[in-house]
Amino acid sequence: MRILAVRLLATTLAISLNLSLLCMTSCTGNEEHKEIEKKVVMVRDTAEYFLLRPGVEKAYGYSHAVKIGDEIRISGAVSMDEEGNPTAIGDMEQQMKNCYEDLGKVLEHFGCSFDDVIVENIFTTDMPQFLEVAAYRNQVYTNHFPTGSWLGVKELALPEFMIEIELEVFKSE
């Protein structure tokens, strides 16, 4: 019981201290602090959605990319034609190239390049085959590589898809 009372007192003191600091910070009339708060709110209020293949994306229920402030999230690109049909069936390298081609179109729409990519996640149904052709990424990322993960998965949206690549981008205005 005594331990519980001590923990409760410590928690109460920590909360009180944090509230006091918050009040002192917000009550000082610091215009710079208030301006920063306004900017954050304004940045988060506006989202720009981009559809690379509007008919396909509406049919499947997703947007290919969303930009909020300086950040852009790009849905996983797969190797498909304008009607959403799989292309380069059975050819991992060509599917990967097709993914990067589509991702490049999305980046270009937002005035970005692969240099602005900070996260790249690759999903593949055949990791050994992907590893054989992964060096192609050196032609995509010529200055630096983003962070990210390579994940072997059982399947993607359609059985013909062997690879899917999603990106996160940071582009300072």
C-alpha positions in Angstrom: 0.0 0.0 0.0 2.8 2.3 0.9 4.5 1.7 -2.5 1.3 2.5 -4.3 1.0 5.8 -2.4 4.6 6.7 -3.2 4.0 5.9 -6.9 0.8 8.0 -7.0 2.6 10.9 -5.3 5.5 10.7 -7.8 3.1 10.6 -10.8 1.1 13.6 -9.4 4.3 15.6 -8.9 5.5 14.8 -12.4 2.2 15.8 -14.0 2.1 19.0 -11.9 5.7 19.9 -13.0 4.9 19.3 -16.7 1.7 21.4 -16.5 3.6 24.2 -14.8 6.3 24.1 -17.4 3.7 24.1 -20.2 1.9 27.1 -18.6 5.2 29.0 -18.2 6.1 28.3 -21.9 2.7 29.1 -23.3 2.0 32.1 -21.0 5.2 34.0 -21.7 3.7 35.7 -24.7 6.5 34.4 -26.9 5.4 35.3 -30.4 7.9 32.9 -32.0 6.5 30.0 -30.1 2.9 30.9 -31.2 4.0 31.3 -34.8 5.6 27.8 -34.8 2.3 26.4 -33.5 0.4 28.1 -36.3 2.7 26.8 -38.9 2.3 23.2 -37.7 -1.5 23.5 -37.7 -1.5 25.0 -41.2 0.8 22.3 -42.6 -1.4 19.5 -41.3 -4.7 21.0 -42.5 -4.1 20.5 -46.2 -3.6 17.1 -47.9 -3.0 16.8 -51.6 -4.1 13.4 -53.1 -2.6 12.1 -56.4 -4.0 9.4 -58.6 -1.6 7.9 -61.1 -4.3 5.7 -62.7 -7.6 7.2 -61.5 -9.8 4.4 -62.8 -7.7 1.6 -61.3 -7.2 3.4 -58.0 -10.9 4.2 -57.6 -11.8 0.6 -58.4 -9.4 -0.7 -55.8 -10.1 2.1 -53.3 -6.8 3.8 -52.7 -4.8 7.0 -53.7 -1.3 6.4 -55.2 0.1 9.3 -53.1 -0.8 11.8 -50.4 1.2 14.9 -49.7 0.9 16.7 -46.3 3.3 19.5 -45.7 6.8 18.4 -46.5 6.0 14.7 -46.5 4.7 12.5 -49.3 3.5 8.9 -48.8 3.4 6.8 -52.0 1.4 3.6 -52.1 3.1 0.5 -53.3 3.8 0.5 -57.0 3.4 -2.8 -58.9 4.0 -3.7 -62.5 0.7 -2.9 -64.3 -0.6 -1.2 -67.4 -3.1 1.7 -67.5 -6.1 -0.7 -67.0 -4.5 -2.3 -64.0 -3.5 -5.6 -65.7 -0.2 -7.2 -64.6 2.8 -6.7 -66.9 6.2 -8.4 -67.2 4.7 -11.6 -65.8 7.4 -13.9 -64.5 10.2 -11.3 -65.0 11.3 -9.9 -61.6 13.8 -7.4 -63.1 11.3 -5.9 -65.5 8.6 -5.7 -62.9 11.0 -3.8 -60.6 11.9 -1.4 -63.4 8.2 -0.8 -64.1 7.6 -0.1 -60.4 10.4 2.5 -60.4 9.1 4.1 -63.6 5.7 4.6 -62.0 7.2 5.9 -58.8 9.3 8.3 -60.8 6.1 9.7 -62.4 4.6 10.3 -58.9 7.8 11.9 -57.6 7.9 14.2 -60.7 4.2 15.2 -60.1 5.3 16.6 -56.7 8.5 18.2 -58.1 10.7 15.5 -56.4 13.3 12.9 -57.4 14.6 9.7 -55.9 17.1 11.9 -54.0 14.1 13.1 -51.8 13.1 9.5 -50.8 13.8 8.8 -47.1 12.0 5.4 -46.8 11.7 2.6 -49.3 9.9 -0.6 -48.5 10.1 -3.5 -50.9 7.7 -6.5 -50.8 8.5 -9.5 -52.9 7.1 -13.0 -53.3 10.6 -14.3 -54.3 13.4 -12.8 -52.2 16.2 -14.9 -53.9 15.1 -13.7 -57.3 14.8 -10.1 -56.1 18.3 -10.2 -54.6 19.7 -11.3 -58.0 18.4 -8.1 -59.6 18.5 -5.7 -56.6 21.6 -4.0 -57.9 19.4 -2.1 -60.4 18.6 0.2 -57.5 22.1 1.7 -58.0 20.7 3.3 -61.1 17.7 4.7 -59.2 19.5 6.0 -56.1 22.6 7.7 -57.4 23.4 9.9 -54.4 22.3 7.9 -51.4 20.0 5.1 -50.4 16.9 5.6 -48.3 16.1 3.7 -45.1 13.6 0.9 -45.5 12.9 -2.8 -45.4 12.9 -5.7 -47.9 10.2 -8.2 -47.0 9.4 -11.6 -48.4 5.7 -12.1 -48.5 3.4 -15.0 -49.5 1.4 -13.0 -52.0 0.6 -9.5 -53.3 -2.7 -8.1 -54.6 -2.7 -10.3 -57.7 -0.8 -13.5 -58.1 1.2 -12.2 -61.1 2.8 -9.4 -59.1 6.2 -10.4 -57.8 7.3 -7.1 -56.3 5.7 -4.0 -54.8 7.6 -0.9 -53.8 6.3 1.9 -51.5 8.0 5.2 -50.7 8.1 8.0 -48.1 9.5 11.3 -49.3 10.6 14.4 -47.5 10.7 17.6 -49.7 11.4 20.8 -47.9 9.4 23.7 -49.5 
